[in-house]
Amino acid sequence: MQILYAAMIVAGVAAIAWGLPAAHRLQRPFDILAALLVLAGTAAALLGALLTAVPGFFKG
C-alpha cells in the first residue's frame, strides 16, 4: 500500500504544480477547473502523506 500512498503524493503535487499557473493563465470557464484540480491535488497529497505517516489511521 505504500506505493499507492506515494503515488497519491506524487499525483497531488503534480496537480498542484500544473493547476496553480493554469488557473491564472487559462480563460474564464477553464480557470475554475484548474483551481478545482489544485484543491483535489492538495487533498490527495495531504491524504497520501497522512496514510504514509500513520498507516492505520482510518481503521477503527
Phi, psi and omega in degrees: 000339180298326179295320179296319180292321177294323177294324177296320180294313181296316179295322179295316179294322178295320178294321178293316182296325178278320189287326181298308178291327182293329179295334179266337187268326186284162179286176193311302185285335185276340179292332177292320178296320178295320178294322176292327176294323176297318179297315179293323178295321177296316179296318180293318180294317179293320178294318177297320178294320178296314182289335175287318183284321182232087189302323183260035186296319184267004178269122185309000000 
